[in-house]
């Protein structure tokens, strides 16, 4: 039997005067999210690739015109964005991919968000399959601006909340391996680790999360 074809929809939406293209691929009840696809290189590509490998849903925001602008995550949660509403209504748990530029933590992957059990599931996979990075789950050890705990942050608005994954540049791009102007190519180890973790996350029918 043929696999079902994922449904993809696009929406042009303006947020704080900035035009975004929101691309939603509807799959399972686990959702990959990249709010800053044009600002934080590699996050959009990583979301698409992990979703394609796992059958997860995926929502990516990019800025098709002008210089990229970074709008804080909690201010991206606007009621007039239909694709975000549809994404949050469909998924039970969100894995939101971001990039950080903390020079003192250039090998650190921070796992924030309100679903701490899911964060530990991601940590296990990243520690095993991407050992070149230091994966941090203790909220006290995550810089306050990277914890992803704001109640309006989209990562926390699904029924079971989610995990905000803050990736340093080397965990989301391969630098010189990408031609100028070409899409960023995330490291295979990080892609494999996130794929493994997302496959282990399964939504419960009561809105809780089951970890396989």
Secondary structure, DSSP 8 states (H G I E B T S, - for coil): ------EEEEEEEEETTEEEEEEEEE-SSEEEEETTTTTSTTHHHHHHHHHHHHT-EEEEEE--SSS-----HHHH--TT-HHHHHHHHH-SEEEEEEE---GGGTTEEEEESS-HHHHHHHHHHHHHH-TTSEEE--GGGS-GGGS---TTSGGG-STT-EEEEEE-GGGT--GGGS-TTS-----HHHHHHHHHHHHHEEE-TTS-EEE-
